[in-house]
Amino acid sequence: LLMRNHLEEQVADLLDEMDIEYQYESEKIPYMIEANYIPDFKVGDVYLETKGYFPPEQRRKMKAVKAANPDLDIRIIFQSPHNKINKRSKTTYSMWAEKNGFPWCAYYAIPVDWLR
């Protein structure tokens, strides 16, 4: 059984020595962390979020904000929409936005109707 770290291995060895039955990482228990989202801009009823670098924790936050507030109109303005989400991925920032239901644009091509 492959453990994540040495301490977990030591505890597993102890449980084995004591002949204690256990399961290792056998369940996923959902949880939510309450936080506040502060949008970059608000134009009318539209929230505009600007993103240069868009790390995993920011992507996770934006998905959580959308899930908790499905009626908000949140649109993302990317500095570089065709950058990959990481070096090994084929997914770009713009592809991520489309997959997760966020209208998006590049900062140099903001649709005029987004601003009315």
Secondary structure, 3 states (H helix, E strand, C coil): CCCCCHHHHHHHHHHHHCCCCCCCCCCCCCCCCCCCCCCCEEECCEEEEEECCCCHHHHHHHHHHHHHCCCCEEEEEECCCCCECCCCCCCEHHHHHHHCCCCEEEHHHCCHHHHC
